[in-house]
Amino acid sequence: MKLRELAGRDFPEIAELMAGPAGDLDVTGLTSDSRKVTSGMLFAALAGTKADGSSYIGDAAARGAVAAIAGHTADAGIPVLAVSNPRRLLALAAARFYGAQPETMVAVTGTAGKTSVASFTRQIWAHAGHAAAQIGTTGVVSPTRNDYGSLTTPDPVELQKLLSELAAEGVTHAAMEASSHGLDQSRIDGVRLSAAGFTNLGRDHMDYHPTVESYMAAKMRLFDTLMPKGSPVVIFADDAWSEEAIRVATVADLDVRTVGRRGDYLCLKRVEHFRHKQTAEIHVGEQIFEVDIPLAGDFQVSNALVAAGLAMSTGVPAAVAMAALEKLVGASGRLELVGQTKDGALAYVDYAHKPDALENVLASVRPFTTGRVIVVFGCGGDRDKGKRPIMGDVATRLADIVIVTDDNPRSEIPEVIRSEIMAAAPGAVEIGDRANAIREAVGMLQSGDTLIVAGKGHEEGQTIGATVLPFSDHVEVRKALQELKS
């Protein structure tokens, strides 16, 4: 593909360059990693937290790059497309290079619930007969693949390559998570979106965003920058930040559709909680549906409503969407029932690793817990330190027994992380080894109790220093339950 075709017309500052001989250069691929450059590629020199990619333009040229994208001009012997937002240009160029995408794309943002909403939307589409996929924290799921992943919103080149592959395999509908990092870094700017959703906002990523307001603003870039005017956006109406999301979407001239107890598109009138399901009365205009959602947790009803709203906004009839809710399978590690003792005590694994999420999951199991709520959790290293005492306080307020353990300490000293949680968790038990902590918690279970092992969810490794060791909360819970039965 010619360089001028990739560059497009979004950046007037390179129009003159593209009108010249540089625009006729043939491009064979794109990358933002100079080590991956091969002959004929376009190299994106992006500024990172540790290094400025422009210092690698010379290396990229030596490896065969025909041109580079950068935030400023550079003398490297190859044309440099110096633009105000090189990340956005890379995303748009990647979309043009790979071309094909599933014809119906939706994105969901928010602090909690993105993975579940993307998964539920895929499942509703599939129930309606569409070839559907999801992309997000747990990886990629489609009719032909189930690939484990780690990034909520992939690199734009990898994302566009993936979308092209999904389209080639026949996927027509795809739901993806839009993280604040991914939105702030323009990773999904080239995705052609049909609809978008917002779940909620809580404290998270304060190591990246200076304020909660800037965090929300990054989320809202999905609405005010990426969505075409008039497009439907589905907003959970019962969150403290819902009104701001509605305001941004309204100003952006989008078709606002709210869901929840205060929703006008899907209105939740009543919920009855049971151990393994919830019965919800949902009003859709003049229609009334009574739906048995086979998942625990009030927040899962909220996620299901956002997903149903997205599916309906992309053509699924209301009756079909409501019927699909009764067949939902929870996303991996999202209040996932892993097993139970012979006395019927339940053991769940949940990804909650931020204060609001931990509060939601602990509050959600209380209605059907006749005994004690036991929680095992920790906090990750090299991340927002301010949430550690907050999570300690949440756990001790809402659980009967609290065990503080290690999460992913990364480069930090695990004992220090635990001490910062314990300072706000009077009465909590500290067990550093996560497997031992889980075993101890399972051993405490009595009839009527509920155990939540929180923080890592679907993850299959534990990062200690620079090493990722094999570790699964699911495996450790099952192992402990088996030991208890033997």
N, C-alpha and C positions, 0 to 999 in steps of 0.2 A: 504494500500500500504506500502511496506517495505521502511524504511528510506533511504537505499542506492539507491533505484529506484528514489526517490524524489531528492536526492542529485546529481545524475548524475555524469558526469566525467569532469565538467567544472572547478573544483577547486582542483588541485593536493594536496593542503595543507590538505585536509580532506580525501584523498584516504586511508591512513592507518587506520584512525578511522572507515571508512565505510567498510573496509575489515574485521573488527572484529565483535564482538557480537552486537555492537550498530547498525550496518547496518541491522540487522534482526528485529529491532523494528518495530512494526506495527503502522502506523500513520493514525488517523481517520479524521484529518482536520488540517488547518493551520490558524494562525492569528498573527497579530503584536500588538494586544491589549491584555495584560495579563488578563484584566477583562473578556474577552470572552473565555478564555481557559477552555476547558472541558477535561475529561479523554481521553488520547490517542493523544492529539494534538501536533503539532510542533509549537513552539513559536518563532517568529522572533523578536529579541531584537535590534531594530533599533535606531540609534542616531537621535534625533530630535533637534529642535531649542531650546526647553526648558528643555528637559531631555534626558538622555541616557537610552535606553530601557534595557541595560544589568543590570541595577539596579532592574529590575522587573523579572529577571529569577527565583529567589527564589520564588516569588509569583506565577509565572506560574507553577513551579514545584509542589508547594503545591496544586494547582488547578487541577493537573493531567497531565501536559505536560510531554511527554516522552523524549523530546529533545528540544534544542534551537539552533537558528542561531544567531551568534553575530560577531562583528568585532574583538573580542579578547577572549581569553580563560577565563573561570570563573569557580569557584568551587561552584556548585549549586546542586550537587547530581544527575544530569542528564547529558547525553552527550551534549557537546556544539560544534556545527560546527562553528569553528572560521575561517572566511574567509576574504579576502581583500575587498570584496564588498557584504555585507550581503543582501542588497536590490536586487541585481541581482540574488543571489541564491534563495531568496524568490520568485521572479517573475518566474524563471525557474521551481522551485519546484511546484508552483501553477499551471503552465501550464501542468506539468506532472500529477498532482493530478486530475485535472478536465478533462484533455485529449482532448475532442472534441472542435473544433472551426469551424465556417463557413469556407468552403474550400477556399473561396476567400476573403482575408482580405487586406484592404488598409488603410494607415494612412496619414494624411495631417498635416503639421506643417507650422508655420509662425506666424506673429504677428496678422494680421487681416484676416478674411475670412475663417477660419477653419470650423466654424459651417456651413456656407453656402455651402462650397465645399463638406463637408460630406453629407449634406442634398441633394444637387443637384446630387451627385454621386449615392446616394440611389435611387433617383427618376428616373435617367437615367436607372439604372439597372432594376428597376421595370417596366419601359416602355418596356424594352427588354425582359420581361417575367421572370426575376429572383426574387426569394424570398429574399428581401434585407432589411438591417437594417442600422441604424446609431447610433453612440455612441458619446456623447460629452457634451458641455456646457448646452444645453437645455434638456439633458436627453437621453432616449433611445426610438427610434422609430423602430418598426418592423411591419410585417403584422398583428400581434396580440396584440401589446402593444404600448402605447404612455406614457411613464413614465417621469415625470418632474425630473430633476436632477440639481446639482450645480457644480460638479467637471468636468473640461474639460477632464482630464484623470484620471479615477478611480484608487483606490488602487489595486495593482496587484491581490490580492486574490479575491476581488469583481469583478474585470474585468474578470478573468478567469472563475469564476462561471457564470457570465453573458454570456460569449461567449459559454460556455457549454449549457446553457439554450437556447440560440438562435439557436445553432446547433440542439438541441433536438426538437425545434418547426419547423424545416425545413428550417431555413435561410441558404442560400448558399453563400450569398455575404454581407459583412458588411464593412462600412466605419467608421473610428474613427478619432477623433482629437488627435494630439500628442502635448501637451503643453511642454514648456521648462522645467517646474517643473517635469512633468511626465517623460520626457526623461532623465533629469539629475538624477532623483531618480529611474531610471530603472523600471518604472512601466509597460512598455509594452515589456520588454525584452523577455517574453515568447510567444509573439504573432507571429504567422507564417504569415509573410507579403508577398503578391504577388506583390504589387506596393506601391509607396509612392509619396507624392506631397509636393511642397513648394510654398507658396503664396507670401510672402513679409516679410520685417523686418523693424520695427520702434521702437520707444522708449516704453518700457514696462518692468515691473518687475525689475526696477532698485533698488528695496528694497531687491531683492533676488540675482541678478547677479551683480557683481562688475563693469562690463563694458559692453558696447554693443557688443564688440567682444566675451566676454565670453557667453553672451546671444545667439549670433549666433552659437557659438561652441556647446552649449547645443542643439539647434535646429538640428544642423548637425549630431548629434549622431544618428539620424534616418537614415542618409545615410551612414556614415562611420563605424557604428558599427552594426546596426540591419538589414540592407537589405542584402539578399544573393547576391553574385557577379553575375552580368549579369541581375539583375532584372530591370524592367523599373521604372524610376522616372520622374515625370512630374513637370517641373519647370516653373513658370511664368517668362518670359524673360525680362520684362520691369521695374523691380524694381532695386533700387540702389545696392541691395545685391544679385541680380540674378547671377552675374558672380562668386561670391564666392560660391554660392550653386552649380553652374555648375562645378566649380573647384573641390570641395569636392567630388561630385558625380563621376566625371571623374577619380579622383585618386582612389576612392573606386571600380573602374571597374564596374560601373553601366551603364545601358542603358539610357542615358540622352535624354529626349524628352521635348523640350521647346514650350511654348504656349504664345501667345500675339502678339503685333505688330512686335516684333522681333523674333517671334517663328518660329521654323523650322518644328514642328510636326503639330501644328494648328496655322496658321498665320492669324491674324486679319487685314484685309485690310481697312475696313471702318465701321464707326458706325454713325447712325442717332438717335438723342435723341428725344423722345416724352414724354408726361406726364406720360403715363402708360406702355410704352414699349420702346425697343430699337431695331433697325434693324441693324444687323451685317452681314458683308460679311466675311466669314471664308473660307480660303483655306486649304484643306487637300490633300497634294500632288498635283495631277493634277485636283482634284475635287474642285468645287467652290459651296459653299452653301450660300444662303441668308436666314438668320434666324431672326424671330421676337421673341426676348426674352421679356417676359411679366413682366419685372422688371425695376425699375428706378435705375440709378446710374451706372457710368462707371465702378466702381469697381465690380459691379455684373456681368458685361460681363467678366471681368478677372476671377472671381470665377467660372463662368460657363465654361470657357475654361479649367481651371485646372480640373474641375469635368469631363468634356467630355474627356479630355486626360486620366484620370484615368480609366474611363469606357471603352474607346477604348483599353487601354493597358491591360485590363482584359477581352477582347474578344467581346465587343460590336461593331458591324459594324459602320463605320462612319456615314452612312445615318440614321441609327437608333438613334445614339447619337444626331445628329443635329436635328432630328424631335422631340426628347424628350426635347430639350432646349426650344422649343416653348410652352411647357406645364408646365414649372417649376413653383413651388409655393415657394415663399421666406421663408426662415427660420424665426421663430418667433423673432420679435424685430430687424430684420436686414432691415433697411429702409422700414419698414412695414407701408403701408398706413392704418391708423386707421379710418379715416373719413374725411369729408369735410364740409365746411359751405354751406349755401344755395346759396352763391355767387360763390362757386367753389374753395375757398381757401383750400389747402390740408394740412392735419396734419399727420405727420409721427412719429413713434417711432423707435429709433435706439440704438443699444448697444454701440456705440462709446464712449469709456471711456479712450482713449489714444490720444495723439496729432495727429498722422498720420490718425487714423480712423476718428476723428472729421473733419480734413481737407478734407478728401476724401468725406465724406457724404455731407458737406456743398458745396463743389465744384460740386458735382454730381447733386444737385437739381437746381443750378443756370441756366443751359441751358434752362429749361422749366419753370422757374419762371419769370413771367412778372412783378410782383410786388416786394415785399420785402421778404427776407429770415429772419425768426425769429428763434432763437435757445434758448432753455432752457437746462442748463446743470450744473453739479457740479463735484466734485472730491471725491473719496472715502478716508476715513480715514485709518490710519495704512498701507498706501501704499506709493509708490514713490511720495515724496513731490515735487521733481524737475519738474514734468510735469505740476503742477498747473499753474504757470505763462505762460508756453508754451501754454497750452490750452486756457487761457484767451486771449493771443495774437492771436491765430488762430481764435477764435470765433469773435473777434472784427474786424479782417481783412476781414473775409469772410461772415459775417452775417450783416444785416442792423440793427437788434435789438437783443441785447443779454441780457438774464435774467440768473443771476447766482443764483443757489439754492443749496440745500443739496442733496447729493447722498446717500452713506452709510457712515455716519461719524464714525461709530464704536466707538472706545474709545477716539477719538479726539474731541476737542471742535469745533462744526460746524462753529461758527463765525470765528474761526482762519483759517479754511480751505477756507472759502469764501473770507476772506481778502487776502489770498495769491493768489487767482485767480484774484480778483478785482484789485490788484496792477498792473496787466498787461492788464487790460481790461477797458480802459477809456471810459466812456459813458455807461457802462453796468448798468443794474438795478439789485439790490440785493434783493431777496425775499427768505428768509430762508425756509419757509414751502413749500415743493415741490408741494403739491396739489394746494396751492394758486398761486404758480408760473405758473403752467400749466394753471390754470383758467384765470390768467391775460393775458397770451400769446394768448390763444384762443380768448379772448375778443378783442384783437388787430387786429385779422385777417380781411383783406379786400380782395376784388376780385383780383386774381393774386398772392396773397401771398402764401408762403410755410412755415409751422412750422415744426421744428425738435425738438423733445424732446429726448435728448441724454443721454446716460450713463448707463441706467439700462435695457433697451431692454426687454427681456423675463422675467426678475425677477419678483417674486410675493411677495417680502417683502423688507423692508427697515431696515437695521441694525443700531440701535442707542444704543450705549453702548454695552451691552451683549444681548440685546433683539432684536428679529426680528419681526417687526410689519407688519401686512398685508398691502401691497401697490403694486399697478400695474399702470405703466404709461398708459397702454392701457385703463384701467378702468377710470382713471382720465381724459384722453383726451376725451373719449366718453361722460363722464358725463358733462364736460365743453361744448362740442359741443351741447349736448341736451339742456342745460341751455340757450345757445345762441339762439337756435331755438324756445324755448318756450316763 
